Amino acid sequence: MPITVRRRMTSTDRVRPPLHPPGGLAQPIPAADNGLVGLPVSDEALILLAVIFVLSGALRWTFGSQTSRCSRRLAKARDYGLLREVATAPSEKAAHFVQQRLRNRGIRSTTVPAADNSRIRVLVFPADAQAAADVLLNDPE
């Protein structure tokens, strides 16, 4: 009986499948013959265009023109910094009367027209707001 020696298989002995299909990597896709003309644009380009469109709309909505937003904010707020409103008078004469009553009690005040320009607002500092309200509501002068 003859002795057989088995040899270990090496990488050159194995049979490997071909890396590329026969005909190359890029194989032509047959065009559909339905009479429609397709655009020569890839799906990735269409998706990129859609993303750019959505982002530009979102950015315009977020950082768009501030004019109308600012005017609305100013119309609502009418912020006078540290001053607080204690009275609203129908005329400048009535507002000056209110100012005189506050001045007699040592409370500094100022007047500004209301948002609709039909009334005059009397403003004081926050520290004097409670005292001004007491003078105007409770002092019979």
WORA-V486277 format. One record per backbone hydrogen bond with DSSP energy under -1.0 kcal/mol. NH is the residue of the N-H (numbers start at 0). CO is the residue of the C=O. Records with the same first field share a line. If there is no record, write none. Layout:
BEGIN
NH->CO + CO
END
This chain:
BEGIN
12->9
23->20
33->31
40->38
45->41
46->42
47->43
48->44
49->45
50->46
51->47
52->48
53->49
54->50
55->51
56->52
57->53
58->54
59->55
60->56
61->57
62->58
69->65
70->66
71->67
72->68
73->69
74->70
75->71
76->72
77->73
82->79
83->123
85->121
86->121
88->119
94->90
95->91
96->92
97->93
98->94
99->95
100->96
101->97
102->98
103->99
105->102
106->101
109->122
111->120
113->118
116->113
119->88
120->111
121->86
122->109
123->83
127->124
131->127
132->128
133->129
134->130
135->131
136->132
137->133
138->134
END
